[in-house]
Amino acid sequence: MEPTTEKAHYLIREPVWEIARFFPLQGDWTEQDYLNLPDNTRVELSDGRLIVLPMPTISHQKIVQFLLHMLERFLVGKYESALVLVASVPVRLGNGRVREPDVLVVLEGEINQKQDEFVEHPDLVVEVLSPSNRSNDLVDKRTEYAEAAISEYWIVDPQAKRITVLVLKRGKYIEHGQFDRGQKATSALLKGFEVDTNAVWQKAGL
């Protein structure tokens, strides 16, 4: 019988599905399991389930960078201990939930942030919607961020060219405003902070 040089199929550019057996089943993941994942893994944790995040587009990243710059510039001289961070920084929400907002603000971050693995108790979070992940940001995260008592939630929708600002009232979010093209989005939490929506879309090339 002639010796074969053919390699096993699982050694030739095929996913090694068997490795999944080393990880918890969906519904059984804990915060520690999540934190043990490689640092470059774009996933979130919600009620024991891993949620794989879509890779951000260039326009998505341009919006994130623009808002980061706007927030940092506004906070200088007003909140000297504030932290403004961008994804992928895990935010521990409690109840087995860990999310990675596109942008987050912790007003007393330099004082209260005691560890380096994740953030707790942000004051404001921003999500830039992706076509494949809209319901996660519009429905699931709206509920989870409210239950975690995050004071303000900005939803940036490049498709609709709209920024929605939600504020926490009695444990639930209500609309502070919907801001379309040509308007300036304002914050209820950060008095005086505003973002020209036209500038956002122009920065992203939309």
Backbone as CSV, one residue per row, in Angstrom:
resi,resn,N_x,N_y,N_z,CA_x,CA_y,CA_z,C_x,C_y,C_z
1,MET,0.852,-1.202,0.000,0.000,0.000,0.000,0.882,1.244,0.000
2,GLU,0.603,2.158,-0.937,1.402,3.368,-1.042,1.170,4.276,0.160
3,PRO,2.247,4.836,0.759,2.043,5.784,1.869,1.366,7.039,1.352
4,THR,0.499,7.593,2.123,-0.230,8.802,1.721,0.396,10.034,2.354
5,THR,0.400,11.084,1.567,0.900,12.367,2.088,-0.249,13.297,2.443
6,GLU,-1.483,12.815,2.283,-2.654,13.655,2.580,-2.773,13.866,4.088
7,LYS,-2.935,15.096,4.492,-3.082,15.414,5.903,-4.537,15.312,6.317
8,ALA,-4.748,15.113,7.598,-6.120,15.092,8.109,-6.798,16.412,7.789
9,HIS,-8.109,16.350,7.472,-8.820,17.540,7.005,-8.802,18.658,8.035
10,TYR,-8.727,18.282,9.324,-8.765,19.322,10.343,-7.432,20.026,10.522
11,LEU,-6.438,19.615,9.760,-5.152,20.295,9.823,-4.940,21.234,8.641
12,ILE,-5.863,21.223,7.689,-5.672,21.998,6.469,-6.691,23.125,6.404
13,ARG,-6.349,24.257,7.019,-7.137,25.481,6.915,-8.611,25.258,7.242
14,GLU,-8.860,24.453,8.239,-10.221,24.213,8.709,-10.327,24.652,10.163
15,PRO,-11.480,25.213,10.569,-11.662,25.541,11.986,-11.579,24.284,12.849
16,VAL,-10.969,24.419,13.987,-10.884,23.291,14.916,-12.076,23.397,15.864
17,TRP,-13.212,22.906,15.408,-14.445,23.069,16.177,-14.353,22.395,17.537
18,GLU,-13.528,21.337,17.621,-13.437,20.605,18.881,-12.952,21.481,20.037
19,ILE,-12.223,22.570,19.704,-11.688,23.417,20.772,-12.806,24.099,21.552
20,ALA,-13.985,24.221,20.941,-15.117,24.848,21.629,-15.506,24.082,22.886
21,ARG,-15.147,22.802,22.927,-15.487,21.998,24.108,-14.737,22.451,25.355
22,PHE,-13.674,23.217,25.171,-12.911,23.717,26.314,-13.542,24.964,26.927
23,PHE,-14.585,25.498,26.284,-15.217,26.726,26.749,-16.627,26.432,27.253
24,PRO,-17.173,27.322,28.090,-18.538,27.116,28.587,-19.560,27.137,27.449
25,LEU,-20.700,26.531,27.695,-21.811,26.592,26.753,-22.484,27.953,26.844
26,GLN,-23.162,28.354,25.758,-23.921,29.594,25.805,-24.948,29.518,26.940
27,GLY,-24.954,30.546,27.753,-25.806,30.575,28.935,-25.056,30.286,30.217
28,ASP,-23.829,29.738,30.073,-23.047,29.350,31.251,-21.804,30.212,31.468
29,TRP,-21.580,31.199,30.615,-20.382,32.031,30.750,-20.475,32.938,31.969
30,THR,-19.355,33.074,32.670,-19.268,33.982,33.816,-18.386,35.177,33.447
31,GLU,-18.379,36.178,34.320,-17.507,37.329,34.084,-16.043,36.910,34.020
32,GLN,-15.644,35.984,34.871,-14.248,35.551,34.865,-13.911,34.810,33.577
33,ASP,-14.840,33.976,33.086,-14.629,33.314,31.798,-14.412,34.355,30.705
34,TYR,-15.240,35.372,30.732,-15.135,36.443,29.734,-13.775,37.141,29.822
35,LEU,-13.355,37.490,31.030,-12.095,38.210,31.213,-10.880,37.355,30.868
36,ASN,-11.053,36.029,30.846,-9.952,35.133,30.494,-9.752,35.000,28.984
37,LEU,-10.668,35.553,28.193,-10.540,35.485,26.743,-9.368,36.355,26.279
38,PRO,-8.808,36.069,25.098,-7.723,36.919,24.571,-8.164,38.372,24.455
39,ASP,-7.231,39.280,24.620,-7.547,40.706,24.639,-8.126,41.213,23.328
40,ASN,-7.803,40.579,22.209,-8.257,41.074,20.913,-9.587,40.466,20.479
41,THR,-10.285,39.832,21.394,-11.565,39.206,21.079,-12.693,40.220,21.226
42,ARG,-13.409,40.485,20.130,-14.483,41.479,20.153,-15.807,40.803,20.514
43,VAL,-15.999,40.586,21.805,-17.227,39.961,22.289,-17.695,40.672,23.550
44,GLU,-18.988,40.533,23.820,-19.582,41.037,25.052,-20.256,39.876,25.769
45,LEU,-20.625,40.111,27.017,-21.266,39.085,27.839,-22.614,39.598,28.313
46,SER,-23.657,38.814,28.063,-24.997,39.203,28.504,-25.745,37.979,28.999
47,ASP,-26.021,37.955,30.299,-26.799,36.865,30.895,-26.230,35.489,30.548
48,GLY,-24.907,35.368,30.678,-24.263,34.081,30.458,-23.973,33.742,29.012
49,ARG,-24.304,34.637,28.081,-24.099,34.385,26.651,-23.028,35.316,26.096
50,LEU,-22.197,34.787,25.218,-21.250,35.617,24.493,-21.925,36.196,23.259
51,ILE,-21.682,37.477,23.014,-22.214,38.154,21.835,-21.030,38.663,21.028
52,VAL,-20.879,38.149,19.816,-19.764,38.539,18.957,-20.103,39.861,18.278
53,LEU,-19.208,40.828,18.401,-19.432,42.152,17.835,-18.914,42.222,16.405
54,PRO,-19.603,42.975,15.542,-19.103,43.147,14.173,-17.836,43.985,14.161
55,MET,-16.993,43.749,13.173,-15.801,44.576,13.021,-16.223,45.980,12.605
56,PRO,-15.681,47.005,13.233,-16.088,48.370,12.893,-15.577,48.784,11.516
57,THR,-16.387,49.590,10.828,-15.969,50.147,9.552,-15.103,51.387,9.794
58,ILE,-14.503,51.889,8.734,-13.698,53.103,8.859,-14.573,54.279,9.266
59,SER,-15.769,54.396,8.660,-16.662,55.505,9.021,-17.096,55.408,10.477
60,HIS,-17.335,54.197,10.947,-17.677,53.968,12.353,-16.561,54.486,13.257
61,GLN,-15.331,54.140,12.936,-14.198,54.560,13.750,-13.969,56.064,13.687
62,LYS,-14.235,56.666,12.549,-14.100,58.119,12.439,-15.093,58.834,13.351
63,ILE,-16.317,58.299,13.436,-17.323,58.884,14.331,-16.879,58.750,15.779
64,VAL,-16.395,57.569,16.148,-15.927,57.330,17.517,-14.793,58.295,17.868
65,GLN,-13.835,58.444,16.981,-12.699,59.331,17.247,-13.143,60.785,17.360
66,PHE,-14.094,61.184,16.519,-14.595,62.560,16.561,-15.273,62.846,17.898
67,LEU,-16.129,61.922,18.357,-16.827,62.117,19.631,-15.854,62.073,20.806
68,LEU,-14.862,61.202,20.732,-13.826,61.161,21.768,-13.145,62.521,21.882
69,HIS,-12.769,63.085,20.753,-12.096,64.387,20.743,-13.002,65.478,21.311
70,MET,-14.272,65.477,20.909,-15.216,66.490,21.382,-15.402,66.404,22.894
71,LEU,-15.547,65.194,23.407,-15.749,65.012,24.844,-14.507,65.406,25.633
72,GLU,-13.350,64.976,25.172,-12.115,65.321,25.884,-11.917,66.834,25.927
73,ARG,-12.164,67.490,24.819,-11.982,68.943,24.761,-12.963,69.662,25.683
74,PHE,-14.205,69.165,25.758,-15.209,69.792,26.615,-14.889,69.605,28.092
75,LEU,-14.406,68.430,28.459,-14.221,68.100,29.873,-12.998,68.763,30.497
76,VAL,-12.044,69.167,29.671,-10.843,69.824,30.200,-11.236,71.103,30.940
77,GLY,-10.778,71.203,32.183,-11.079,72.377,32.990,-12.401,72.309,33.720
78,LYS,-13.239,71.322,33.387,-14.538,71.171,34.052,-14.555,69.944,34.954
79,TYR,-14.053,68.830,34.449,-13.995,67.583,35.215,-12.565,67.051,35.087
80,GLU,-11.683,67.529,35.928,-10.264,67.211,35.793,-9.956,65.732,36.024
81,SER,-10.818,65.025,36.745,-10.559,63.611,37.012,-11.330,62.692,36.070
82,ALA,-11.957,63.269,35.036,-12.778,62.469,34.124,-11.920,61.560,33.252
83,LEU,-12.484,60.394,32.936,-11.898,59.472,31.973,-12.826,59.385,30.771
84,VAL,-12.264,59.498,29.576,-13.011,59.251,28.341,-12.281,58.138,27.607
85,LEU,-12.962,57.023,27.388,-12.342,55.839,26.805,-13.161,55.344,25.619
86,VAL,-12.517,54.564,24.760,-13.205,53.993,23.602,-13.056,52.478,23.618
87,ALA,-13.878,51.817,22.817,-13.831,50.361,22.708,-12.430,49.923,22.253
88,SER,-11.947,48.787,22.752,-12.721,47.791,23.477,-12.331,47.755,24.956
89,VAL,-12.989,48.582,25.748,-12.798,48.586,27.191,-14.036,47.957,27.826
90,PRO,-13.903,46.830,28.519,-15.067,46.195,29.121,-15.677,47.058,30.222
91,VAL,-16.997,47.135,30.214,-17.740,47.821,31.269,-18.548,46.775,32.019
92,ARG,-18.266,46.636,33.284,-18.956,45.649,34.117,-20.274,46.251,34.596
93,LEU,-21.383,45.671,34.117,-22.705,46.191,34.445,-23.335,45.486,35.639
94,GLY,-22.782,44.361,36.043,-23.403,43.556,37.090,-24.373,42.560,36.491
95,ASN,-24.835,41.617,37.302,-25.788,40.595,36.857,-25.254,39.777,35.684
96,GLY,-23.945,39.511,35.677,-23.373,38.695,34.617,-23.336,39.374,33.268
97,ARG,-23.213,40.683,33.256,-23.209,41.432,31.993,-21.950,42.283,31.881
98,VAL,-21.296,42.179,30.743,-20.126,43.001,30.440,-20.278,43.510,29.013
99,ARG,-20.303,44.811,28.854,-20.456,45.420,27.530,-19.224,46.249,27.190
100,GLU,-19.084,46.565,25.903,-17.956,47.368,25.431,-18.490,48.537,24.607
101,PRO,-18.925,49.614,25.256,-19.452,50.763,24.511,-18.394,51.352,23.587
102,ASP,-18.865,51.992,22.516,-17.922,52.629,21.600,-17.174,53.773,22.280
103,VAL,-17.877,54.533,23.107,-17.269,55.608,23.894,-17.895,55.582,25.279
104,LEU,-17.118,55.883,26.304,-17.674,55.969,27.648,-16.992,57.093,28.412
105,VAL,-17.744,57.671,29.332,-17.243,58.756,30.176,-17.453,58.378,31.632
106,VAL,-16.394,58.483,32.423,-16.478,58.324,33.876,-16.009,59.643,34.476
107,LEU,-16.932,60.398,35.044,-16.600,61.759,35.471,-15.576,61.800,36.597
108,GLU,-15.616,60.827,37.486,-14.634,60.756,38.571,-13.707,59.564,38.369
109,GLY,-13.412,59.259,37.130,-12.670,58.047,36.804,-11.285,57.978,37.398
110,GLU,-10.549,59.077,37.370,-9.182,59.053,37.885,-9.146,58.838,39.398
111,ILE,-10.265,59.138,40.060,-10.337,58.969,41.512,-10.860,57.581,41.872
112,ASN,-11.923,57.147,41.169,-12.634,55.939,41.573,-12.181,54.672,40.861
113,GLN,-11.469,54.799,39.748,-11.060,53.618,39.002,-9.917,52.921,39.729
114,LYS,-10.203,51.733,40.290,-9.237,51.052,41.149,-8.514,49.903,40.452
115,GLN,-8.992,49.444,39.317,-8.345,48.327,38.639,-8.276,48.613,37.142
116,ASP,-7.568,47.739,36.421,-7.231,48.019,35.027,-7.917,47.088,34.042
117,GLU,-8.668,46.100,34.533,-9.273,45.123,33.636,-10.573,45.608,33.023
118,PHE,-11.356,46.343,33.789,-12.654,46.800,33.289,-13.070,48.063,34.020
119,VAL,-14.099,48.703,33.492,-14.651,49.926,34.077,-15.969,49.591,34.754
120,GLU,-16.237,50.260,35.852,-17.534,50.163,36.518,-18.135,51.565,36.661
121,HIS,-19.439,51.642,36.603,-20.194,52.868,36.875,-19.832,54.039,35.958
122,PRO,-19.854,53.852,34.637,-19.690,55.020,33.769,-20.902,55.939,33.897
123,ASP,-20.696,57.199,33.607,-21.788,58.173,33.680,-22.489,58.352,32.339
124,LEU,-21.753,58.142,31.258,-22.310,58.323,29.917,-21.679,57.295,28.993
125,VAL,-22.503,56.693,28.137,-21.990,55.760,27.131,-22.541,56.145,25.765
126,VAL,-21.771,55.811,24.741,-22.162,56.079,23.354,-22.031,54.791,22.559
127,GLU,-23.046,54.497,21.751,-22.971,53.390,20.806,-23.232,53.923,19.404
128,VAL,-22.371,53.548,18.463,-22.567,53.862,17.052,-23.156,52.619,16.396
129,LEU,-24.356,52.738,15.853,-25.057,51.575,15.327,-24.358,50.991,14.111
130,SER,-24.361,49.656,14.048,-23.890,48.924,12.881,-25.087,48.216,12.250
131,PRO,-25.142,48.099,10.923,-26.308,47.482,10.273,-26.628,46.088,10.794
132,SER,-25.610,45.312,11.121,-25.833,43.929,11.547,-26.110,43.792,13.032
133,ASN,-26.092,44.903,13.771,-26.139,44.800,15.233,-27.087,45.819,15.856
134,ARG,-28.059,46.303,15.093,-28.889,47.410,15.552,-29.722,47.044,16.779
135,SER,-30.344,45.865,16.761,-31.230,45.512,17.874,-30.459,45.357,19.180
136,ASN,-29.203,44.942,19.095,-28.386,44.812,20.300,-28.230,46.158,20.996
137,ASP,-27.997,47.218,20.209,-27.801,48.552,20.781,-29.118,49.241,21.112
138,LEU,-30.131,49.060,20.261,-31.396,49.778,20.427,-32.286,49.176,21.507
139,VAL,-32.198,47.875,21.699,-33.109,47.196,22.631,-32.351,46.642,23.843
140,ASP,-31.442,45.702,23.588,-30.785,44.998,24.692,-29.943,45.939,25.556
141,LYS,-29.095,46.728,24.909,-28.219,47.606,25.688,-28.996,48.732,26.347
142,ARG,-30.063,49.174,25.715,-30.894,50.203,26.352,-31.405,49.701,27.698
143,THR,-31.858,48.454,27.730,-32.342,47.867,28.982,-31.207,47.679,29.981
144,GLU,-30.096,47.127,29.521,-28.993,46.810,30.429,-28.319,48.064,30.976
145,TYR,-28.132,49.065,30.148,-27.513,50.306,30.627,-28.414,51.015,31.636
146,ALA,-29.715,50.952,31.414,-30.646,51.555,32.381,-30.600,50.805,33.704
147,GLU,-30.595,49.479,33.645,-30.551,48.684,34.871,-29.228,48.871,35.615
148,ALA,-28.177,49.244,34.892,-26.880,49.521,35.523,-26.774,50.962,36.001
149,ALA,-27.859,51.730,35.849,-27.941,53.116,36.344,-26.933,54.047,35.671
150,ILE,-26.716,53.851,34.369,-25.876,54.774,33.601,-26.729,55.984,33.235
151,SER,-26.276,57.160,33.620,-27.121,58.358,33.571,-27.545,58.760,32.168
152,GLU,-26.676,58.554,31.183,-26.995,59.043,29.835,-26.457,58.079,28.779
153,TYR,-27.264,57.857,27.747,-26.933,56.920,26.677,-27.168,57.608,25.334
154,TRP,-26.090,57.760,24.571,-26.176,58.340,23.231,-26.175,57.216,22.200
155,ILE,-27.135,57.258,21.281,-27.211,56.293,20.186,-26.991,57.056,18.884
156,VAL,-25.895,56.745,18.208,-25.540,57.431,16.963,-25.894,56.509,15.797
157,ASP,-26.791,56.968,14.939,-27.309,56.149,13.844,-26.839,56.723,12.507
158,PRO,-25.743,56.199,11.944,-25.248,56.721,10.665,-26.229,56.510,9.517
159,GLN,-27.017,55.438,9.590,-27.963,55.142,8.513,-29.072,56.187,8.453
160,ALA,-29.625,56.545,9.602,-30.700,57.541,9.664,-30.168,58.958,9.791
161,LYS,-28.856,59.105,9.954,-28.236,60.415,10.197,-28.887,61.086,11.411
162,ARG,-28.948,60.338,12.510,-29.638,60.819,13.707,-28.855,60.429,14.953
163,ILE,-28.847,61.328,15.933,-28.299,61.037,17.258,-29.436,61.126,18.264
164,THR,-29.650,60.059,19.013,-30.675,60.024,20.055,-29.988,60.042,21.410
165,VAL,-30.414,60.952,22.263,-29.850,61.065,23.609,-30.913,60.644,24.610
166,LEU,-30.585,59.627,25.415,-31.493,59.099,26.425,-30.965,59.447,27.808
167,VAL,-31.873,59.814,28.701,-31.489,60.121,30.081,-32.272,59.224,31.029
168,LEU,-31.643,58.890,32.142,-32.232,57.958,33.098,-33.189,58.676,34.041
169,LYS,-34.422,58.189,34.105,-35.436,58.707,35.016,-36.161,57.532,35.667
170,ARG,-36.037,57.444,36.991,-36.703,56.378,37.753,-36.387,54.992,37.190
171,GLY,-35.130,54.772,36.857,-34.687,53.456,36.430,-34.908,53.124,34.973
172,LYS,-35.484,54.055,34.201,-35.715,53.808,32.776,-35.250,55.014,31.968
173,TYR,-34.939,54.755,30.693,-34.510,55.841,29.829,-35.701,56.540,29.185
174,ILE,-35.622,57.857,29.156,-36.553,58.657,28.375,-35.727,59.498,27.408
175,GLU,-36.369,59.931,26.329,-35.647,60.707,25.327,-35.415,62.137,25.788
176,HIS,-34.163,62.521,25.800,-33.808,63.932,25.965,-33.968,64.649,24.634
177,GLY,-33.734,63.899,23.549,-33.929,64.483,22.229,-33.448,63.577,21.121
178,GLN,-34.058,63.749,19.938,-33.574,63.133,18.708,-33.072,64.261,17.817
179,PHE,-31.840,64.138,17.364,-31.189,65.239,16.668,-30.791,64.786,15.266
180,ASP,-31.435,65.386,14.275,-31.209,65.015,12.887,-30.178,65.935,12.245
181,ARG,-29.909,65.671,10.976,-28.930,66.467,10.228,-29.252,67.959,10.340
182,GLY,-28.239,68.747,10.630,-28.418,70.187,10.748,-28.702,70.660,12.158
183,GLN,-28.940,69.717,13.088,-29.206,70.080,14.473,-27.973,69.810,15.333
184,LYS,-28.015,70.327,16.552,-26.940,70.091,17.511,-27.449,69.204,18.638
185,ALA,-26.822,68.048,18.789,-27.176,67.138,19.875,-26.623,67.684,21.183
186,THR,-27.462,67.674,22.213,-27.060,68.216,23.510,-27.142,67.149,24.589
187,SER,-26.422,67.394,25.662,-26.395,66.483,26.805,-27.144,67.093,27.975
188,ALA,-27.930,66.267,28.661,-28.562,66.712,29.905,-27.584,66.607,31.064
189,LEU,-26.678,65.647,30.984,-25.710,65.417,32.060,-24.576,66.436,32.022
190,LEU,-24.019,66.644,30.846,-22.883,67.556,30.672,-23.413,68.888,30.160
191,LYS,-23.760,69.756,31.063,-24.374,71.028,30.707,-23.445,71.832,29.796
192,GLY,-23.966,72.212,28.638,-23.188,72.993,27.693,-22.516,72.169,26.611
193,PHE,-22.505,70.850,26.751,-21.892,70.005,25.727,-22.865,69.806,24.580
194,GLU,-22.410,70.063,23.367,-23.240,69.870,22.193,-22.381,69.408,21.025
195,VAL,-23.024,68.671,20.125,-22.337,68.110,18.967,-23.128,68.469,17.719
196,ASP,-22.476,69.113,16.780,-23.079,69.447,15.490,-23.209,68.160,14.674
197,THR,-24.435,67.745,14.403,-24.632,66.478,13.695,-24.019,66.513,12.294
198,ASN,-24.105,67.654,11.628,-23.490,67.754,10.301,-22.000,67.449,10.357
199,ALA,-21.340,67.934,11.400,-19.900,67.703,11.542,-19.599,66.218,11.732
200,VAL,-20.489,65.517,12.429,-20.299,64.076,12.644,-20.315,63.336,11.315
201,TRP,-21.351,63.600,10.508,-21.491,62.858,9.248,-20.414,63.268,8.249
202,GLN,-20.041,64.531,8.248,-18.972,64.979,7.358,-17.647,64.322,7.726
203,LYS,-17.389,64.223,9.025,-16.155,63.588,9.488,-16.090,62.138,9.030
204,ALA,-17.250,61.476,9.027,-17.309,60.065,8.647,-17.398,59.867,7.139
205,GLY,-17.538,60.962,6.391,-17.675,60.859,4.942,-19.014,60.326,4.507
206,LEU,-20.058,60.623,5.295,-21.403,60.114,4.995,-22.303,61.211,4.439
